[in-house]
């Protein structure tokens, strides 16, 4: 069994080009949080489960910024 590793992440939502023209900017869906996972793939699966329901139909406009330690 692998030891768990520490990961920090944030979820960022980006507006469309039309929304950018209207002055909308990218926003944090989830502030920086910390989790333990065996690897980055597992961490991404756990993080994706925390995406709020209102963004599930716009996943292509979300970024998950992840950093391991």
ChimeraX attribute file (.defattr): number of C-alpha atoms within 10 A of each C-alpha:
attribute: neighborCount
match mode: 1-to-1
recipient: residues
	/A:1	4
	/A:2	7
	/A:3	9
	/A:4	11
	/A:5	14
	/A:6	16
	/A:7	19
	/A:8	15
	/A:9	19
	/A:10	17
	/A:11	20
	/A:12	16
	/A:13	19
	/A:14	18
	/A:15	16
	/A:16	13
	/A:17	10
	/A:18	9
	/A:19	11
	/A:20	12
	/A:21	10
	/A:22	10
	/A:23	9
	/A:24	13
	/A:25	12
	/A:26	13
	/A:27	13
	/A:28	13
	/A:29	18
	/A:30	16
	/A:31	11
	/A:32	12
	/A:33	12
	/A:34	14
	/A:35	14
	/A:36	16
	/A:37	18
	/A:38	14
	/A:39	15
	/A:40	16
	/A:41	10
	/A:42	12
	/A:43	20
	/A:44	16
	/A:45	11
	/A:46	14
	/A:47	19
	/A:48	14
	/A:49	9
	/A:50	11
	/A:51	16
	/A:52	10
	/A:53	9
	/A:54	7
	/A:55	13
	/A:56	12
	/A:57	8
	/A:58	11
	/A:59	11
	/A:60	10
	/A:61	14
	/A:62	19
	/A:63	14
	/A:64	16
	/A:65	12
	/A:66	17
	/A:67	12
	/A:68	15
	/A:69	6
